[in-house]
Amino acid sequence: MEAALEALRSFSDTDQVKNVLSLMQVYVNNIVKDPVNPKYRKIRITNPKFNAVIWQLEEARTFLLFSGFEQVH
């Protein structure tokens, strides 16, 4: 997981990283607000925004999966 975060830091496209981290923050905030709700731990890769911003970036995808999120179709 640490390697994935370090890889995100090394990206030269800071706007892309900001978008990734912003969307990841939404996912984490949902868990903080309702930690027992399992729907917030599921990642729907068919979600167009999620797919375009996070899923296409291997380091972000790795971080979420190692953090306990579950991929669903």
CHARMM-style PDB file with segment names, atoms N, HN, CA, C and O in Angstrom:
ATOM      1  N   MET     1       0.831  -1.183   0.000  1.00  0.00      PROA
ATOM      2  CA  MET     1       0.000   0.000   0.000  1.00  0.00      PROA
ATOM      3  C   MET     1       0.879   1.252   0.000  1.00  0.00      PROA
ATOM      4  O   MET     1       0.577   2.225  -0.692  1.00  0.00      PROA
ATOM      5  N   GLU     2       1.949   1.227   0.765  1.00  0.00      PROA
ATOM      6  HN  GLU     2       2.194   0.437   1.326  1.00  0.00      PROA
ATOM      7  CA  GLU     2       2.836   2.387   0.807  1.00  0.00      PROA
ATOM      8  C   GLU     2       3.454   2.657  -0.556  1.00  0.00      PROA
ATOM      9  O   GLU     2       3.628   3.810  -0.949  1.00  0.00      PROA
ATOM     10  N   ALA     3       3.785   1.594  -1.273  1.00  0.00      PROA
ATOM     11  HN  ALA     3       3.644   0.657  -0.954  1.00  0.00      PROA
ATOM     12  CA  ALA     3       4.354   1.762  -2.617  1.00  0.00      PROA
ATOM     13  C   ALA     3       3.354   2.429  -3.551  1.00  0.00      PROA
ATOM     14  O   ALA     3       3.736   3.243  -4.391  1.00  0.00      PROA
ATOM     15  N   ALA     4       2.081   2.090  -3.410  1.00  0.00      PROA
ATOM     16  HN  ALA     4       1.771   1.428  -2.727  1.00  0.00      PROA
ATOM     17  CA  ALA     4       1.056   2.701  -4.254  1.00  0.00      PROA
ATOM     18  C   ALA     4       0.937   4.190  -3.950  1.00  0.00      PROA
ATOM     19  O   ALA     4       0.806   5.000  -4.868  1.00  0.00      PROA
ATOM     20  N   LEU     5       0.981   4.559  -2.675  1.00  0.00      PROA
ATOM     21  HN  LEU     5       1.087   3.902  -1.929  1.00  0.00      PROA
ATOM     22  CA  LEU     5       0.921   5.976  -2.319  1.00  0.00      PROA
ATOM     23  C   LEU     5       2.145   6.726  -2.818  1.00  0.00      PROA
ATOM     24  O   LEU     5       2.029   7.844  -3.319  1.00  0.00      PROA
ATOM     25  N   GLU     6       3.305   6.123  -2.687  1.00  0.00      PROA
ATOM     26  HN  GLU     6       3.399   5.214  -2.280  1.00  0.00      PROA
ATOM     27  CA  GLU     6       4.528   6.757  -3.191  1.00  0.00      PROA
ATOM     28  C   GLU     6       4.450   6.949  -4.709  1.00  0.00      PROA
ATOM     29  O   GLU     6       4.893   7.972  -5.231  1.00  0.00      PROA
ATOM     30  N   ALA     7       3.898   5.980  -5.400  1.00  0.00      PROA
ATOM     31  HN  ALA     7       3.538   5.149  -4.976  1.00  0.00      PROA
ATOM     32  CA  ALA     7       3.766   6.093  -6.852  1.00  0.00      PROA
ATOM     33  C   ALA     7       2.830   7.240  -7.218  1.00  0.00      PROA
ATOM     34  O   ALA     7       3.073   7.948  -8.195  1.00  0.00      PROA
ATOM     35  N   LEU     8       1.774   7.426  -6.452  1.00  0.00      PROA
ATOM     36  HN  LEU     8       1.577   6.851  -5.659  1.00  0.00      PROA
ATOM     37  CA  LEU     8       0.871   8.552  -6.709  1.00  0.00      PROA
ATOM     38  C   LEU     8       1.601   9.882  -6.514  1.00  0.00      PROA
ATOM     39  O   LEU     8       1.398  10.825  -7.278  1.00  0.00      PROA
ATOM     40  N   ARG     9       2.436   9.950  -5.507  1.00  0.00      PROA
ATOM     41  HN  ARG     9       2.601   9.184  -4.886  1.00  0.00      PROA
ATOM     42  CA  ARG     9       3.189  11.187  -5.244  1.00  0.00      PROA
ATOM     43  C   ARG     9       4.156  11.522  -6.371  1.00  0.00      PROA
ATOM     44  O   ARG     9       4.474  12.690  -6.599  1.00  0.00      PROA
ATOM     45  N   SER    10       4.620  10.501  -7.069  1.00  0.00      PROA
ATOM     46  HN  SER    10       4.362   9.553  -6.884  1.00  0.00      PROA
ATOM     47  CA  SER    10       5.623  10.731  -8.103  1.00  0.00      PROA
ATOM     48  C   SER    10       5.036  11.141  -9.449  1.00  0.00      PROA
ATOM     49  O   SER    10       5.789  11.460 -10.370  1.00  0.00      PROA
ATOM     50  N   PHE    11       3.717  11.141  -9.587  1.00  0.00      PROA
ATOM     51  HN  PHE    11       3.106  10.882  -8.839  1.00  0.00      PROA
ATOM     52  CA  PHE    11       3.087  11.506 -10.852  1.00  0.00      PROA
ATOM     53  C   PHE    11       3.346  12.973 -11.168  1.00  0.00      PROA
ATOM     54  O   PHE    11       3.274  13.835 -10.292  1.00  0.00      PROA
ATOM     55  N   SER    12       3.641  13.236 -12.407  1.00  0.00      PROA
ATOM     56  HN  SER    12       3.700  12.536 -13.119  1.00  0.00      PROA
ATOM     57  CA  SER    12       3.898  14.617 -12.802  1.00  0.00      PROA
ATOM     58  C   SER    12       2.610  15.396 -13.066  1.00  0.00      PROA
ATOM     59  O   SER    12       2.609  16.626 -13.023  1.00  0.00      PROA
ATOM     60  N   ASP    13       1.532  14.695 -13.334  1.00  0.00      PROA
ATOM     61  HN  ASP    13       1.533  13.696 -13.369  1.00  0.00      PROA
ATOM     62  CA  ASP    13       0.246  15.350 -13.591  1.00  0.00      PROA
ATOM     63  C   ASP    13      -0.473  15.571 -12.257  1.00  0.00      PROA
ATOM     64  O   ASP    13      -1.250  14.727 -11.811  1.00  0.00      PROA
ATOM     65  N   THR    14      -0.204  16.714 -11.631  1.00  0.00      PROA
ATOM     66  HN  THR    14       0.427  17.400 -11.993  1.00  0.00      PROA
ATOM     67  CA  THR    14      -0.770  16.965 -10.304  1.00  0.00      PROA
ATOM     68  C   THR    14      -2.289  17.091 -10.332  1.00  0.00      PROA
ATOM     69  O   THR    14      -2.947  16.765  -9.344  1.00  0.00      PROA
ATOM     70  N   ASP    15      -2.854  17.553 -11.434  1.00  0.00      PROA
ATOM     71  HN  ASP    15      -2.319  17.818 -12.236  1.00  0.00      PROA
ATOM     72  CA  ASP    15      -4.315  17.640 -11.519  1.00  0.00      PROA
ATOM     73  C   ASP    15      -4.949  16.251 -11.472  1.00  0.00      PROA
ATOM     74  O   ASP    15      -5.989  16.055 -10.843  1.00  0.00      PROA
ATOM     75  N   GLN    16      -4.320  15.303 -12.138  1.00  0.00      PROA
ATOM     76  HN  GLN    16      -3.476  15.462 -12.650  1.00  0.00      PROA
ATOM     77  CA  GLN    16      -4.840  13.932 -12.122  1.00  0.00      PROA
ATOM     78  C   GLN    16      -4.790  13.365 -10.705  1.00  0.00      PROA
ATOM     79  O   GLN    16      -5.750  12.744 -10.246  1.00  0.00      PROA
ATOM     80  N   VAL    17      -3.690  13.575 -10.026  1.00  0.00      PROA
ATOM     81  HN  VAL    17      -2.911  14.079 -10.398  1.00  0.00      PROA
ATOM     82  CA  VAL    17      -3.548  13.067  -8.659  1.00  0.00      PROA
ATOM     83  C   VAL    17      -4.562  13.733  -7.739  1.00  0.00      PROA
ATOM     84  O   VAL    17      -5.150  13.070  -6.885  1.00  0.00      PROA
ATOM     85  N   LYS    18      -4.771  15.028  -7.900  1.00  0.00      PROA
ATOM     86  HN  LYS    18      -4.294  15.567  -8.594  1.00  0.00      PROA
ATOM     87  CA  LYS    18      -5.765  15.731  -7.083  1.00  0.00      PROA
ATOM     88  C   LYS    18      -7.156  15.155  -7.312  1.00  0.00      PROA
ATOM     89  O   LYS    18      -7.911  14.970  -6.357  1.00  0.00      PROA
ATOM     90  N   ASN    19      -7.505  14.870  -8.560  1.00  0.00      PROA
ATOM     91  HN  ASN    19      -6.892  15.020  -9.335  1.00  0.00      PROA
ATOM     92  CA  ASN    19      -8.807  14.281  -8.861  1.00  0.00      PROA
ATOM     93  C   ASN    19      -8.951  12.895  -8.240  1.00  0.00      PROA
ATOM     94  O   ASN    19      -9.996  12.555  -7.685  1.00  0.00      PROA
ATOM     95  N   VAL    20      -7.895  12.109  -8.342  1.00  0.00      PROA
ATOM     96  HN  VAL    20      -7.046  12.386  -8.793  1.00  0.00      PROA
ATOM     97  CA  VAL    20      -7.911  10.762  -7.765  1.00  0.00      PROA
ATOM     98  C   VAL    20      -8.100  10.836  -6.252  1.00  0.00      PROA
ATOM     99  O   VAL    20      -8.970  10.165  -5.697  1.00  0.00      PROA
ATOM    100  N   LEU    21      -7.287  11.648  -5.591  1.00  0.00      PROA
ATOM    101  HN  LEU    21      -6.580  12.193  -6.042  1.00  0.00      PROA
ATOM    102  CA  LEU    21      -7.361  11.742  -4.134  1.00  0.00      PROA
ATOM    103  C   LEU    21      -8.683  12.334  -3.665  1.00  0.00      PROA
ATOM    104  O   LEU    21      -9.204  11.936  -2.623  1.00  0.00      PROA
ATOM    105  N   SER    22      -9.224  13.271  -4.416  1.00  0.00      PROA
ATOM    106  HN  SER    22      -8.801  13.594  -5.263  1.00  0.00      PROA
ATOM    107  CA  SER    22     -10.514  13.858  -4.066  1.00  0.00      PROA
ATOM    108  C   SER    22     -11.629  12.812  -4.114  1.00  0.00      PROA
ATOM    109  O   SER    22     -12.461  12.744  -3.210  1.00  0.00      PROA
ATOM    110  N   LEU    23     -11.641  12.009  -5.158  1.00  0.00      PROA
ATOM    111  HN  LEU    23     -10.965  12.065  -5.893  1.00  0.00      PROA
ATOM    112  CA  LEU    23     -12.673  10.983  -5.274  1.00  0.00      PROA
ATOM    113  C   LEU    23     -12.459   9.874  -4.240  1.00  0.00      PROA
ATOM    114  O   LEU    23     -13.422   9.340  -3.690  1.00  0.00      PROA
ATOM    115  N   MET    24     -11.204   9.535  -3.980  1.00  0.00      PROA
ATOM    116  HN  MET    24     -10.421   9.969  -4.427  1.00  0.00      PROA
ATOM    117  CA  MET    24     -10.929   8.534  -2.950  1.00  0.00      PROA
ATOM    118  C   MET    24     -11.386   9.034  -1.584  1.00  0.00      PROA
ATOM    119  O   MET    24     -11.849   8.249  -0.757  1.00  0.00      PROA
ATOM    120  N   GLN    25     -11.258  10.317  -1.349  1.00  0.00      PROA
ATOM    121  HN  GLN    25     -10.882  10.955  -2.021  1.00  0.00      PROA
ATOM    122  CA  GLN    25     -11.696  10.898  -0.086  1.00  0.00      PROA
ATOM    123  C   GLN    25     -13.207  10.740   0.091  1.00  0.00      PROA
ATOM    124  O   GLN    25     -13.680  10.506   1.204  1.00  0.00      PROA
ATOM    125  N   VAL    26     -13.955  10.863  -0.985  1.00  0.00      PROA
ATOM    126  HN  VAL    26     -13.571  11.053  -1.889  1.00  0.00      PROA
ATOM    127  CA  VAL    26     -15.404  10.667  -0.922  1.00  0.00      PROA
ATOM    128  C   VAL    26     -15.720   9.245  -0.459  1.00  0.00      PROA
ATOM    129  O   VAL    26     -16.577   9.034   0.398  1.00  0.00      PROA
ATOM    130  N   TYR    27     -15.021   8.286  -1.035  1.00  0.00      PROA
ATOM    131  HN  TYR    27     -14.324   8.457  -1.731  1.00  0.00      PROA
ATOM    132  CA  TYR    27     -15.245   6.885  -0.657  1.00  0.00      PROA
ATOM    133  C   TYR    27     -14.900   6.648   0.812  1.00  0.00      PROA
ATOM    134  O   TYR    27     -15.649   5.976   1.522  1.00  0.00      PROA
ATOM    135  N   VAL    28     -13.799   7.181   1.262  1.00  0.00      PROA
ATOM    136  HN  VAL    28     -13.191   7.727   0.686  1.00  0.00      PROA
ATOM    137  CA  VAL    28     -13.389   6.995   2.656  1.00  0.00      PROA
ATOM    138  C   VAL    28     -14.333   7.740   3.605  1.00  0.00      PROA
ATOM    139  O   VAL    28     -14.679   7.214   4.663  1.00  0.00      PROA
ATOM    140  N   ASN    29     -14.748   8.941   3.245  1.00  0.00      PROA
ATOM    141  HN  ASN    29     -14.467   9.368   2.386  1.00  0.00      PROA
ATOM    142  CA  ASN    29     -15.683   9.692   4.092  1.00  0.00      PROA
ATOM    143  C   ASN    29     -17.005   8.946   4.267  1.00  0.00      PROA
ATOM    144  O   ASN    29     -17.602   8.987   5.343  1.00  0.00      PROA
ATOM    145  N   ASN    30     -17.460   8.274   3.227  1.00  0.00      PROA
ATOM    146  HN  ASN    30     -16.975   8.240   2.353  1.00  0.00      PROA
ATOM    147  CA  ASN    30     -18.692   7.488   3.347  1.00  0.00      PROA
ATOM    148  C   ASN    30     -18.538   6.396   4.403  1.00  0.00      PROA
ATOM    149  O   ASN    30     -19.468   6.131   5.164  1.00  0.00      PROA
ATOM    150  N   ILE    31     -17.381   5.770   4.449  1.00  0.00      PROA
ATOM    151  HN  ILE    31     -16.625   5.985   3.831  1.00  0.00      PROA
ATOM    152  CA  ILE    31     -17.139   4.727   5.451  1.00  0.00      PROA
ATOM    153  C   ILE    31     -17.072   5.330   6.851  1.00  0.00      PROA
ATOM    154  O   ILE    31     -17.577   4.743   7.808  1.00  0.00      PROA
ATOM    155  N   VAL    32     -16.459   6.482   6.966  1.00  0.00      PROA
ATOM    156  HN  VAL    32     -16.049   6.958   6.189  1.00  0.00      PROA
ATOM    157  CA  VAL    32     -16.364   7.135   8.269  1.00  0.00      PROA
ATOM    158  C   VAL    32     -17.764   7.497   8.777  1.00  0.00      PROA
ATOM    159  O   VAL    32     -18.048   7.339   9.964  1.00  0.00      PROA
ATOM    160  N   LYS    33     -18.622   7.969   7.907  1.00  0.00      PROA
ATOM    161  HN  LYS    33     -18.391   8.097   6.942  1.00  0.00      PROA
ATOM    162  CA  LYS    33     -19.978   8.368   8.296  1.00  0.00      PROA
ATOM    163  C   LYS    33     -20.847   7.174   8.674  1.00  0.00      PROA
ATOM    164  O   LYS    33     -21.693   7.282   9.561  1.00  0.00      PROA
ATOM    165  N   ASP    34     -20.646   6.035   8.011  1.00  0.00      PROA
ATOM    166  HN  ASP    34     -19.958   5.947   7.290  1.00  0.00      PROA
ATOM    167  CA  ASP    34     -21.485   4.859   8.248  1.00  0.00      PROA
ATOM    168  C   ASP    34     -20.630   3.589   8.131  1.00  0.00      PROA
ATOM    169  O   ASP    34     -20.722   2.864   7.140  1.00  0.00      PROA
ATOM    170  N   PRO    35     -19.798   3.324   9.150  1.00  0.00      PROA
ATOM    171  CA  PRO    35     -18.812   2.246   9.049  1.00  0.00      PROA
ATOM    172  C   PRO    35     -19.394   0.834   8.971  1.00  0.00      PROA
ATOM    173  O   PRO    35     -18.709  -0.081   8.512  1.00  0.00      PROA
ATOM    174  N   VAL    36     -20.616   0.638   9.399  1.00  0.00      PROA
ATOM    175  HN  VAL    36     -21.172   1.381   9.772  1.00  0.00      PROA
ATOM    176  CA  VAL    36     -21.182  -0.717   9.371  1.00  0.00      PROA
ATOM    177  C   VAL    36     -21.929  -1.028   8.085  1.00  0.00      PROA
ATOM    178  O   VAL    36     -22.362  -2.163   7.882  1.00  0.00      PROA
ATOM    179  N   ASN    37     -22.086  -0.047   7.221  1.00  0.00      PROA
ATOM    180  HN  ASN    37     -21.734   0.875   7.386  1.00  0.00      PROA
ATOM    181  CA  ASN    37     -22.812  -0.254   5.972  1.00  0.00      PROA
ATOM    182  C   ASN    37     -21.855  -0.838   4.920  1.00  0.00      PROA
ATOM    183  O   ASN    37     -20.937  -0.153   4.468  1.00  0.00      PROA
ATOM    184  N   PRO    38     -22.073  -2.106   4.531  1.00  0.00      PROA
ATOM    185  CA  PRO    38     -21.147  -2.756   3.600  1.00  0.00      PROA
ATOM    186  C   PRO    38     -21.165  -2.174   2.188  1.00  0.00      PROA
ATOM    187  O   PRO    38     -20.228  -2.392   1.420  1.00  0.00      PROA
ATOM    188  N   LYS    39     -22.214  -1.441   1.840  1.00  0.00      PROA
ATOM    189  HN  LYS    39     -22.975  -1.264   2.463  1.00  0.00      PROA
ATOM    190  CA  LYS    39     -22.276  -0.905   0.471  1.00  0.00      PROA
ATOM    191  C   LYS    39     -21.163   0.105   0.199  1.00  0.00      PROA
ATOM    192  O   LYS    39     -20.769   0.300  -0.951  1.00  0.00      PROA
ATOM    193  N   TYR    40     -20.658   0.746   1.249  1.00  0.00      PROA
ATOM    194  HN  TYR    40     -20.978   0.587   2.183  1.00  0.00      PROA
ATOM    195  CA  TYR    40     -19.605   1.737   1.051  1.00  0.00      PROA
ATOM    196  C   TYR    40     -18.233   1.114   0.814  1.00  0.00      PROA
ATOM    197  O   TYR    40     -17.295   1.814   0.435  1.00  0.00      PROA
ATOM    198  N   ARG    41     -18.109  -0.158   1.028  1.00  0.00      PROA
ATOM    199  HN  ARG    41     -18.871  -0.727   1.337  1.00  0.00      PROA
ATOM    200  CA  ARG    41     -16.838  -0.845   0.784  1.00  0.00      PROA
ATOM    201  C   ARG    41     -16.789  -1.492  -0.597  1.00  0.00      PROA
ATOM    202  O   ARG    41     -15.775  -2.071  -0.985  1.00  0.00      PROA
ATOM    203  N   LYS    42     -17.878  -1.390  -1.321  1.00  0.00      PROA
ATOM    204  HN  LYS    42     -18.702  -0.920  -1.006  1.00  0.00      PROA
ATOM    205  CA  LYS    42     -17.932  -1.978  -2.659  1.00  0.00      PROA
ATOM    206  C   LYS    42     -17.600  -0.921  -3.711  1.00  0.00      PROA
ATOM    207  O   LYS    42     -18.090   0.207  -3.662  1.00  0.00      PROA
ATOM    208  N   ILE    43     -16.772  -1.310  -4.644  1.00  0.00      PROA
ATOM    209  HN  ILE    43     -16.374  -2.226  -4.684  1.00  0.00      PROA
ATOM    210  CA  ILE    43     -16.383  -0.420  -5.721  1.00  0.00      PROA
ATOM    211  C   ILE    43     -17.018  -0.931  -7.003  1.00  0.00      PROA
ATOM    212  O   ILE    43     -16.719  -2.037  -7.454  1.00  0.00      PROA
ATOM    213  N   ARG    44     -17.878  -0.140  -7.578  1.00  0.00      PROA
ATOM    214  HN  ARG    44     -18.120   0.759  -7.212  1.00  0.00      PROA
ATOM    215  CA  ARG    44     -18.524  -0.523  -8.831  1.00  0.00      PROA
ATOM    216  C   ARG    44     -17.684   0.020  -9.986  1.00  0.00      PROA
ATOM    217  O   ARG    44     -17.693   1.215 -10.280  1.00  0.00      PROA
ATOM    218  N   ILE    45     -16.964  -0.889 -10.627  1.00  0.00      PROA
ATOM    219  HN  ILE    45     -16.957  -1.860 -10.388  1.00  0.00      PROA
ATOM    220  CA  ILE    45     -16.070  -0.445 -11.693  1.00  0.00      PROA
ATOM    221  C   ILE    45     -16.833  -0.027 -12.940  1.00  0.00      PROA
ATOM    222  O   ILE    45     -16.242   0.512 -13.877  1.00  0.00      PROA
ATOM    223  N   THR    46     -18.137  -0.271 -12.962  1.00  0.00      PROA
ATOM    224  HN  THR    46     -18.616  -0.708 -12.201  1.00  0.00      PROA
ATOM    225  CA  THR    46     -18.954   0.182 -14.091  1.00  0.00      PROA
ATOM    226  C   THR    46     -19.355   1.645 -13.943  1.00  0.00      PROA
ATOM    227  O   THR    46     -19.895   2.233 -14.879  1.00  0.00      PROA
ATOM    228  N   ASN    47     -19.098   2.241 -12.778  1.00  0.00      PROA
ATOM    229  HN  ASN    47     -18.659   1.763 -12.017  1.00  0.00      PROA
ATOM    230  CA  ASN    47     -19.366   3.655 -12.562  1.00  0.00      PROA
ATOM    231  C   ASN    47     -18.407   4.444 -13.446  1.00  0.00      PROA
ATOM    232  O   ASN    47     -17.194   4.365 -13.247  1.00  0.00      PROA
ATOM    233  N   PRO    48     -18.918   5.209 -14.426  1.00  0.00      PROA
ATOM    234  CA  PRO    48     -18.051   5.893 -15.389  1.00  0.00      PROA
ATOM    235  C   PRO    48     -17.029   6.840 -14.758  1.00  0.00      PROA
ATOM    236  O   PRO    48     -15.867   6.854 -15.165  1.00  0.00      PROA
ATOM    237  N   LYS    49     -17.450   7.625 -13.774  1.00  0.00      PROA
ATOM    238  HN  LYS    49     -18.394   7.614 -13.444  1.00  0.00      PROA
ATOM    239  CA  LYS    49     -16.511   8.570 -13.154  1.00  0.00      PROA
ATOM    240  C   LYS    49     -15.430   7.818 -12.393  1.00  0.00      PROA
ATOM    241  O   LYS    49     -14.248   8.139 -12.511  1.00  0.00      PROA
ATOM    242  N   PHE    50     -15.827   6.823 -11.615  1.00  0.00      PROA
ATOM    243  HN  PHE    50     -16.788   6.562 -11.519  1.00  0.00      PROA
ATOM    244  CA  PHE    50     -14.853   6.036 -10.867  1.00  0.00      PROA
ATOM    245  C   PHE    50     -13.873   5.353 -11.819  1.00  0.00      PROA
ATOM    246  O   PHE    50     -12.665   5.348 -11.582  1.00  0.00      PROA
ATOM    247  N   ASN    51     -14.395   4.786 -12.879  1.00  0.00      PROA
ATOM    248  HN  ASN    51     -15.376   4.790 -13.072  1.00  0.00      PROA
ATOM    249  CA  ASN    51     -13.562   4.079 -13.844  1.00  0.00      PROA
ATOM    250  C   ASN    51     -12.564   5.026 -14.496  1.00  0.00      PROA
ATOM    251  O   ASN    51     -11.393   4.680 -14.653  1.00  0.00      PROA
ATOM    252  N   ALA    52     -13.011   6.204 -14.872  1.00  0.00      PROA
ATOM    253  HN  ALA    52     -13.962   6.485 -14.745  1.00  0.00      PROA
ATOM    254  CA  ALA    52     -12.136   7.158 -15.566  1.00  0.00      PROA
ATOM    255  C   ALA    52     -11.093   7.779 -14.639  1.00  0.00      PROA
ATOM    256  O   ALA    52      -9.956   8.008 -15.049  1.00  0.00      PROA
ATOM    257  N   VAL    53     -11.472   8.048 -13.407  1.00  0.00      PROA
ATOM    258  HN  VAL    53     -12.396   7.863 -13.074  1.00  0.00      PROA
ATOM    259  CA  VAL    53     -10.576   8.773 -12.503  1.00  0.00      PROA
ATOM    260  C   VAL    53      -9.660   7.830 -11.720  1.00  0.00      PROA
ATOM    261  O   VAL    53      -8.458   8.076 -11.620  1.00  0.00      PROA
ATOM    262  N   ILE    54     -10.219   6.762 -11.170  1.00  0.00      PROA
ATOM    263  HN  ILE    54     -11.196   6.563 -11.251  1.00  0.00      PROA
ATOM    264  CA  ILE    54      -9.449   5.909 -10.268  1.00  0.00      PROA
ATOM    265  C   ILE    54      -9.053   4.580 -10.900  1.00  0.00      PROA
ATOM    266  O   ILE    54      -7.879   4.212 -10.885  1.00  0.00      PROA
ATOM    267  N   TRP    55     -10.010   3.868 -11.447  1.00  0.00      PROA
ATOM    268  HN  TRP    55     -10.964   4.167 -11.459  1.00  0.00      PROA
ATOM    269  CA  TRP    55      -9.755   2.482 -11.852  1.00  0.00      PROA
ATOM    270  C   TRP    55      -8.697   2.362 -12.940  1.00  0.00      PROA
ATOM    271  O   TRP    55      -7.996   1.352 -13.007  1.00  0.00      PROA
ATOM    272  N   GLN    56      -8.573   3.353 -13.775  1.00  0.00      PROA
ATOM    273  HN  GLN    56      -9.143   4.173 -13.721  1.00  0.00      PROA
ATOM    274  CA  GLN    56      -7.573   3.309 -14.843  1.00  0.00      PROA
ATOM    275  C   GLN    56      -6.157   3.552 -14.330  1.00  0.00      PROA
ATOM    276  O   GLN    56      -5.184   3.317 -15.047  1.00  0.00      PROA
ATOM    277  N   LEU    57      -6.045   4.018 -13.106  1.00  0.00      PROA
ATOM    278  HN  LEU    57      -6.835   4.210 -12.524  1.00  0.00      PROA
ATOM    279  CA  LEU    57      -4.744   4.308 -12.508  1.00  0.00      PROA
ATOM    280  C   LEU    57      -4.398   3.175 -11.533  1.00  0.00      PROA
ATOM    281  O   LEU    57      -4.975   3.073 -10.451  1.00  0.00      PROA
ATOM    282  N   GLU    58      -3.468   2.351 -11.928  1.00  0.00      PROA
ATOM    283  HN  GLU    58      -2.999   2.434 -12.807  1.00  0.00      PROA
ATOM    284  CA  GLU    58      -3.142   1.135 -11.170  1.00  0.00      PROA
ATOM    285  C   GLU    58      -2.809   1.417  -9.709  1.00  0.00      PROA
ATOM    286  O   GLU    58      -3.235   0.669  -8.829  1.00  0.00      PROA
ATOM    287  N   GLU    59      -2.068   2.466  -9.437  1.00  0.00      PROA
ATOM    288  HN  GLU    59      -1.722   3.074 -10.152  1.00  0.00      PROA
ATOM    289  CA  GLU    59      -1.663   2.775  -8.072  1.00  0.00      PROA
ATOM    290  C   GLU    59      -2.867   3.104  -7.188  1.00  0.00      PROA
ATOM    291  O   GLU    59      -2.921   2.674  -6.035  1.00  0.00      PROA
ATOM    292  N   ALA    60      -3.816   3.848  -7.708  1.00  0.00      PROA
ATOM    293  HN  ALA    60      -3.772   4.197  -8.644  1.00  0.00      PROA
ATOM    294  CA  ALA    60      -5.027   4.181  -6.948  1.00  0.00      PROA
ATOM    295  C   ALA    60      -5.875   2.935  -6.734  1.00  0.00      PROA
ATOM    296  O   ALA    60      -6.409   2.723  -5.646  1.00  0.00      PROA
ATOM    297  N   ARG    61      -5.997   2.123  -7.756  1.00  0.00      PROA
ATOM    298  HN  ARG    61      -5.563   2.295  -8.640  1.00  0.00      PROA
ATOM    299  CA  ARG    61      -6.762   0.871  -7.669  1.00  0.00      PROA
ATOM    300  C   ARG    61      -6.131  -0.039  -6.612  1.00  0.00      PROA
ATOM    301  O   ARG    61      -6.840  -0.613  -5.785  1.00  0.00      PROA
ATOM    302  N   THR    62      -4.825  -0.170  -6.634  1.00  0.00      PROA
ATOM    303  HN  THR    62      -4.249   0.296  -7.306  1.00  0.00      PROA
ATOM    304  CA  THR    62      -4.111  -1.013  -5.668  1.00  0.00      PROA
ATOM    305  C   THR    62      -4.337  -0.516  -4.246  1.00  0.00      PROA
ATOM    306  O   THR    62      -4.595  -1.306  -3.338  1.00  0.00      PROA
ATOM    307  N   PHE    63      -4.239   0.790  -4.059  1.00  0.00      PROA
ATOM    308  HN  PHE    63      -4.029   1.432  -4.796  1.00  0.00      PROA
ATOM    309  CA  PHE    63      -4.447   1.359  -2.730  1.00  0.00      PROA
ATOM    310  C   PHE    63      -5.827   1.016  -2.192  1.00  0.00      PROA
ATOM    311  O   PHE    63      -5.951   0.579  -1.048  1.00  0.00      PROA
ATOM    312  N   LEU    64      -6.858   1.205  -2.992  1.00  0.00      PROA
ATOM    313  HN  LEU    64      -6.757   1.560  -3.921  1.00  0.00      PROA
ATOM    314  CA  LEU    64      -8.218   0.926  -2.528  1.00  0.00      PROA
ATOM    315  C   LEU    64      -8.422  -0.552  -2.216  1.00  0.00      PROA
ATOM    316  O   LEU    64      -9.028  -0.893  -1.201  1.00  0.00      PROA
ATOM    317  N   LEU    65      -7.927  -1.418  -3.068  1.00  0.00      PROA
ATOM    318  HN  LEU    65      -7.435  -1.141  -3.893  1.00  0.00      PROA
ATOM    319  CA  LEU    65      -8.096  -2.852  -2.837  1.00  0.00      PROA
ATOM    320  C   LEU    65      -7.342  -3.300  -1.583  1.00  0.00      PROA
ATOM    321  O   LEU    65      -7.855  -4.117  -0.818  1.00  0.00      PROA
ATOM    322  N   PHE    66      -6.144  -2.781  -1.365  1.00  0.00      PROA
ATOM    323  HN  PHE    66      -5.728  -2.118  -1.987  1.00  0.00      PROA
ATOM    324  CA  PHE    66      -5.391  -3.118  -0.153  1.00  0.00      PROA
ATOM    325  C   PHE    66      -6.023  -2.500   1.089  1.00  0.00      PROA
ATOM    326  O   PHE    66      -5.787  -2.968   2.203  1.00  0.00      PROA
ATOM    327  N   SER    67      -6.818  -1.461   0.906  1.00  0.00      PROA
ATOM    328  HN  SER    67      -7.010  -1.081   0.001  1.00  0.00      PROA
ATOM    329  CA  SER    67      -7.486  -0.805   2.033  1.00  0.00      PROA
ATOM    330  C   SER    67      -8.776  -1.506   2.440  1.00  0.00      PROA
ATOM    331  O   SER    67      -9.441  -1.087   3.387  1.00  0.00      PROA
ATOM    332  N   GLY    68      -9.128  -2.568   1.731  1.00  0.00      PROA
ATOM    333  HN  GLY    68      -8.587  -2.908   0.962  1.00  0.00      PROA
ATOM    334  CA  GLY    68     -10.303  -3.338   2.122  1.00  0.00      PROA
ATOM    335  C   GLY    68     -11.535  -3.116   1.276  1.00  0.00      PROA
ATOM    336  O   GLY    68     -12.602  -3.645   1.587  1.00  0.00      PROA
ATOM    337  N   PHE    69     -11.407  -2.339   0.203  1.00  0.00      PROA
ATOM    338  HN  PHE    69     -10.540  -1.910  -0.050  1.00  0.00      PROA
ATOM    339  CA  PHE    69     -12.539  -2.169  -0.682  1.00  0.00      PROA
ATOM    340  C   PHE    69     -12.695  -3.426  -1.535  1.00  0.00      PROA
ATOM    341  O   PHE    69     -11.724  -4.137  -1.797  1.00  0.00      PROA
ATOM    342  N   GLU    70     -13.914  -3.686  -1.960  1.00  0.00      PROA
ATOM    343  HN  GLU    70     -14.703  -3.109  -1.747  1.00  0.00      PROA
ATOM    344  CA  GLU    70     -14.219  -4.880  -2.734  1.00  0.00      PROA
ATOM    345  C   GLU    70     -14.692  -4.475  -4.124  1.00  0.00      PROA
ATOM    346  O   GLU    70     -15.562  -3.616  -4.272  1.00  0.00      PROA
ATOM    347  N   GLN    71     -14.118  -5.092  -5.118  1.00  0.00      PROA
ATOM    348  HN  GLN    71     -13.412  -5.789  -4.997  1.00  0.00      PROA
ATOM    349  CA  GLN    71     -14.488  -4.811  -6.523  1.00  0.00      PROA
ATOM    350  C   GLN    71     -15.745  -5.601  -6.882  1.00  0.00      PROA
ATOM    351  O   GLN    71     -15.801  -6.814  -6.683  1.00  0.00      PROA
ATOM    352  N   VAL    72     -16.749  -4.907  -7.411  1.00  0.00      PROA
ATOM    353  HN  VAL    72     -16.703  -3.921  -7.573  1.00  0.00      PROA
ATOM    354  CA  VAL    72     -17.958  -5.570  -7.921  1.00  0.00      PROA
ATOM    355  C   VAL    72     -18.224  -5.046  -9.317  1.00  0.00      PROA
ATOM    356  O   VAL    72     -17.826  -3.932  -9.659  1.00  0.00      PROA
ATOM    357  N   HSD    73     -18.889  -5.842 -10.112  1.00  0.00      PROA
ATOM    358  HN  HSD    73     -19.212  -6.746  -9.835  1.00  0.00      PROA
ATOM    359  CA  HSD    73     -19.182  -5.456 -11.500  1.00  0.00      PROA
ATOM    360  C   HSD    73     -20.566  -4.920 -11.650  1.00  0.00      PROA
ATOM    361  OT1 HSD    73     -20.970  -4.552 -12.753  1.00  0.00      PROA
TER     362      HSD     73
END
